[in-house]
Structures are given as C-alpha cells and as structure tokens.
Amino acid sequence: MSQTYYFVAASQSFIESEPLNEVLAERTRNYAEKNKPIDFFYVERPAFLDAPELAELSAKVDRPAVAVISTDPKMIRWLRLRLEFVEMGEFQAENQEKATRSLV
C-alpha cells in the first residue's frame, strides 16, 4: 500500500539563503511539546522530482534541488507559508525509504 507524501522543493542555493534550519527547529520543538513523532524529512537532490507526473512542477525548481517532505499536508502548507519561492506538491511512494531517496 502506498503513502501520500507532501513536499516543498526549491533550489539548494535558495534554501541556503532562507532560515530553513530555524523553521525546522521550531517545528521540531512544536512536535516535541505535543509528543508527536517527527514526520518530515529534509532531502537533497530528491529523485521524486524526476517523476514524469511532476515534470511541470519540477521544471520550476532550479538544480541542484532540495525538498522537505512529510506525510502531514498541514505541516507542508505551514512550511510553504514560512518560506518564499518554493514549489509545493505531493506524490505516492510505497515506503519512507523510497520517498526520501536521493540522487547521488
């Protein structure tokens, strides 16, 4: 059975100029306060952006790309509001390993 993963993606150089570490640290603290397990991952060179069904969205993201993915669409919408110039989307994967797989 596959799982839906939601994501924001941007060029690595853009993300490095944004306060992403601070934003993710804030979200991690929030999850800890609520005893909620971490369900988001930072991925460099996400392979899922090469999927044919994401071609239109992927064309908007300069390479090398990075992404933050989650099983929680609310978390990704929140992240989208905190960061500018990121693309938001979703995809299906059979498991977390395939979802977070990177091109090396």
C-alpha angles and dihedrals in degrees: 000000000000128000127219113237123194122205151176117214134187141154114291092236091054094048090050088059093051125077091250095141090054092046093050091045089053091050091047090054090048092052091048091052089053094042088238118151117243107261100173132085136193110225128189117210094001111211093205089073087070092062111118092232090060096046096111094049093040091056088064093058119080117222139281087048134191131196142191112215131189142168088229113082091194091059091052093047088051090050091048089056091051096050129052127219098019125132119231127208147130140237141179124248133172094228145353093266092059091043094055097038113132134201108245 
